[in-house]
Amino acid sequence: MIRGKDDSTTIVISVGGSLIYPDQKNGLSEQFLSNLNEFVRRRLGENPDLRLVLVAGGGALARHFQEVVSRVLGHNLSNDNKDWLGINATRLNAQALRAIFEDVAEPRLIKHYEIILDTEKQVAIAAGWKPGWSTDYCAVRAARQYGAQSVINLSNIVQLCDKDPKKFPDAKPISSISWKKFRLMVGSVWIPGMNVPFDPIAAKEAERLKKTVVIMKGDNFANLDAYLDYKDFVGTVIS
């Protein structure tokens, strides 16, 4: 698949928490963060007009806190409490990114999406905001506020499939899909910690704003380079 060209010099990248903090045993992924660091600095060096907004997810850190607190209480947490634990996990992961890109990034994290940070820095780091919103939704809001035409969703899947490939060996990859069809697949309700390629509320907002979302494997930076350079890439385009 070849990316369609647009005139935006601002790119919003939703960095899945499953990439930053993939599991509780190993914690932060040093390999992924090192590769992301190299990628970002190389792209900035190649294009001084480029601006990147990196939105950090919560990953296993969020799930760990949600699960442990639920066990201590002996019952499931309220969605509100699950969300707040997840939000603060995204903020810790985002702070890790902010530290890595300290010399090129805006010193303040984007945490309140009604405020637009006016900065000359090439990188801005964003995290979760409030209950009811996943970082997918935050990424869509960031695209709107900072003038990006699309959101790149880096995750732990190569492409969206027509059904769960872990359960159905005959699942077929999807290269492109409309928002209408995608929303039929994921439903319309957000549940904290739900495992979908792009959350239902974010999908509704992206469709309303006529934004494009591109889902791709987050640790394949050669593939991400191909997308940004308008070359053949592997992923799923939702528009």
C-alpha positions as CSV (number, residue, x, y, z in Angstrom):
1,M,0.0,0.0,0.0
2,I,1.2,3.5,-0.8
3,R,0.5,6.5,1.4
4,G,-1.4,9.4,-0.2
5,K,0.4,12.7,0.1
6,D,-0.7,15.6,2.2
7,D,0.8,19.0,3.0
8,S,1.0,18.5,6.8
9,T,4.4,19.0,8.4
10,T,3.0,17.9,11.8
11,I,2.7,14.1,12.4
12,V,0.8,12.6,15.4
13,I,2.1,9.2,16.4
14,S,0.2,7.2,19.0
15,V,2.8,5.1,20.6
16,G,1.1,2.0,22.0
17,G,1.8,1.2,25.7
18,S,2.3,-2.4,24.6
19,L,5.5,-1.1,22.9
20,I,6.8,1.2,25.7
21,Y,5.9,-1.1,28.7
22,P,5.0,-4.5,27.2
23,D,4.9,-6.6,30.3
24,Q,5.3,-6.3,34.1
25,K,8.2,-8.7,34.3
26,N,10.5,-6.8,32.0
27,G,9.1,-3.3,32.4
28,L,10.1,-0.6,30.0
29,S,11.4,-1.8,26.7
30,E,14.9,-0.5,26.4
31,Q,15.2,-1.9,22.8
32,F,12.0,-0.2,21.5
33,L,12.8,3.1,23.2
34,S,16.4,3.1,21.8
35,N,15.0,2.4,18.3
36,L,12.4,5.1,18.7
37,N,15.0,7.6,19.9
38,E,17.2,6.8,16.8
39,F,14.2,7.1,14.4
40,V,12.9,10.4,15.8
41,R,16.3,12.1,15.8
42,R,17.1,10.9,12.3
43,R,13.7,12.1,10.9
44,L,14.1,15.5,12.6
45,G,17.6,15.9,11.2
46,E,16.3,15.1,7.7
47,N,13.5,17.6,7.9
48,P,13.9,20.7,10.2
49,D,10.3,21.7,9.5
50,L,8.9,18.4,10.8
51,R,7.0,18.5,14.1
52,L,6.1,15.3,15.9
53,V,3.5,14.8,18.6
54,L,4.1,11.5,20.4
55,V,1.1,10.2,22.4
56,A,2.1,7.6,25.0
57,G,-0.2,4.7,25.9
58,G,-0.3,2.9,29.3
59,G,0.5,-0.7,28.3
60,A,1.1,-3.4,30.9
61,L,1.8,-0.8,33.6
62,A,-1.8,0.4,33.5
63,R,-3.2,-3.2,33.5
64,H,-0.9,-4.2,36.4
65,F,-2.2,-1.3,38.6
66,Q,-5.8,-2.0,37.6
67,E,-5.5,-5.7,38.3
68,V,-3.6,-5.5,41.6
69,V,-6.0,-2.9,43.1
70,S,-9.0,-4.9,42.0
71,R,-7.5,-8.0,43.8
72,V,-6.8,-6.0,47.0
73,L,-10.4,-4.8,47.0
74,G,-11.8,-8.2,46.2
75,H,-14.0,-6.8,43.4
76,N,-13.7,-5.0,40.1
77,L,-12.8,-1.4,40.2
78,S,-15.2,1.2,38.9
79,N,-14.5,2.3,35.3
80,D,-13.6,5.8,36.6
81,N,-10.9,4.4,38.9
82,K,-9.6,2.1,36.2
83,D,-9.4,5.1,33.9
84,W,-7.5,7.2,36.4
85,L,-5.0,4.5,37.0
86,G,-4.6,4.0,33.2
87,I,-4.2,7.8,32.7
88,N,-1.5,8.1,35.3
89,A,0.3,5.1,33.7
90,T,0.3,6.9,30.3
91,R,1.7,10.0,32.1
92,L,4.6,8.0,33.5
93,N,5.3,6.4,30.2
94,A,5.1,9.9,28.5
95,Q,7.5,11.3,31.1
96,A,10.0,8.6,30.1
97,L,9.7,9.8,26.5
98,R,10.0,13.4,27.6
99,A,13.3,12.6,29.4
100,I,14.6,10.8,26.3
101,F,13.8,13.7,24.0
102,E,14.6,16.4,26.6
103,D,16.8,18.5,24.3
104,V,14.3,18.6,21.4
105,A,10.9,18.4,23.1
106,E,8.5,20.8,24.8
107,P,9.2,20.6,28.5
108,R,5.5,20.3,29.4
109,L,3.5,17.2,28.7
110,I,0.2,17.6,26.9
111,K,-2.3,16.4,29.5
112,H,-5.2,18.8,29.0
113,Y,-6.5,18.9,25.5
114,E,-8.3,22.1,25.7
115,I,-4.9,23.9,25.9
116,I,-2.7,24.2,22.9
117,L,1.0,24.5,23.7
118,D,2.7,27.2,21.7
119,T,6.2,26.0,21.3
120,E,9.1,26.2,18.8
121,K,10.3,22.7,19.8
122,Q,10.1,20.0,17.1
123,V,8.6,17.3,19.5
124,A,5.7,17.4,21.9
125,I,4.9,14.5,24.2
126,A,1.3,13.8,25.2
127,A,-0.5,11.5,27.6
128,G,-4.0,10.6,28.8
129,W,-6.4,13.3,29.9
130,K,-9.6,12.2,31.7
131,P,-11.9,9.2,32.3
132,G,-13.8,8.1,29.3
133,W,-11.0,8.9,26.9
134,S,-8.3,6.5,25.7
135,T,-5.0,7.8,24.3
136,D,-6.4,6.9,20.9
137,Y,-9.0,9.7,21.5
138,C,-6.3,12.0,22.8
139,A,-4.3,11.4,19.6
140,V,-7.3,12.3,17.4
141,R,-7.7,15.5,19.5
142,A,-4.0,16.3,19.1
143,A,-4.3,15.9,15.3
144,R,-7.2,18.3,15.3
145,Q,-5.4,20.9,17.5
146,Y,-2.0,20.7,15.8
147,G,-3.2,20.5,12.2
148,A,-2.2,16.9,11.4
149,Q,-4.1,15.2,8.6
150,S,-3.6,11.7,10.0
151,V,-2.7,9.7,13.1
152,I,-0.2,6.9,13.0
153,N,-1.1,4.2,15.5
154,L,1.9,2.2,16.4
155,S,0.8,-1.1,18.1
156,N,1.7,-4.7,18.5
157,I,-0.2,-5.8,15.4
158,V,0.9,-5.7,11.7
159,Q,-2.6,-5.1,10.3
160,L,-6.2,-5.1,11.2
161,C,-7.9,-8.4,10.4
162,D,-11.5,-9.3,9.6
163,K,-11.5,-11.4,12.8
164,D,-9.3,-12.2,15.7
165,P,-6.2,-14.1,14.2
166,K,-5.5,-15.6,17.6
167,K,-8.8,-17.4,17.5
168,F,-9.3,-17.9,13.7
169,P,-6.4,-19.1,11.6
170,D,-8.3,-18.1,8.5
171,A,-8.4,-14.4,9.5
172,K,-7.6,-12.1,6.6
173,P,-5.6,-8.9,6.8
174,I,-7.3,-5.6,5.9
175,S,-5.2,-3.0,4.0
176,S,-7.9,-0.3,4.0
177,I,-11.4,0.1,5.5
178,S,-13.9,2.9,5.9
179,W,-14.8,4.4,9.3
180,K,-18.4,3.1,8.9
181,K,-17.2,-0.5,8.5
182,F,-14.5,-0.2,11.2
183,R,-17.0,1.1,13.7
184,L,-19.3,-1.8,13.1
185,M,-16.4,-4.1,14.0
186,V,-15.4,-2.4,17.3
187,G,-18.8,-1.2,18.5
188,S,-19.6,2.2,20.1
189,V,-18.7,1.8,23.8
190,W,-15.4,2.5,25.5
191,I,-14.4,0.1,28.4
192,P,-11.2,0.9,30.2
193,G,-8.5,-1.6,29.3
194,M,-10.4,-2.9,26.3
195,N,-8.3,-4.6,23.6
196,V,-9.2,-3.1,20.2
197,P,-7.0,-1.7,17.4
198,F,-8.5,1.7,17.8
199,D,-11.1,2.6,20.5
200,P,-14.8,3.2,19.5
201,I,-15.0,6.7,20.9
202,A,-11.8,7.8,19.1
203,A,-13.1,6.2,15.9
204,K,-16.3,8.2,16.0
205,E,-14.3,11.4,16.6
206,A,-11.9,10.6,13.8
207,E,-14.7,10.0,11.4
208,R,-16.4,13.3,12.4
209,L,-13.2,15.2,11.9
210,K,-12.4,13.4,8.6
211,K,-9.0,12.2,9.9
212,T,-7.2,9.2,8.6
213,V,-5.7,6.6,11.0
214,V,-3.0,4.3,10.0
215,I,-2.4,1.1,12.1
216,M,1.0,-0.6,11.8
217,K,3.5,-2.7,13.7
218,G,5.2,-0.3,16.1
219,D,8.6,-1.9,16.2
220,N,9.1,-2.0,12.4
221,F,10.7,1.4,11.9
222,A,11.7,0.6,8.3
223,N,8.0,0.2,7.5
224,L,7.2,3.5,9.3
225,D,10.0,5.2,7.2
226,A,8.4,3.7,4.0
227,Y,5.0,5.2,5.0
228,L,6.4,8.6,5.7
229,D,8.4,8.5,2.4
230,Y,5.3,7.7,0.4
231,K,6.5,4.2,-0.4
232,D,4.9,0.8,-0.1
233,F,4.2,-0.1,3.5
234,V,2.3,-2.7,5.4
235,G,-0.6,-1.6,7.6
236,T,-4.2,-0.7,7.7
237,V,-5.6,2.7,6.6
238,I,-8.9,3.7,8.1
239,S,-10.6,6.7,6.5
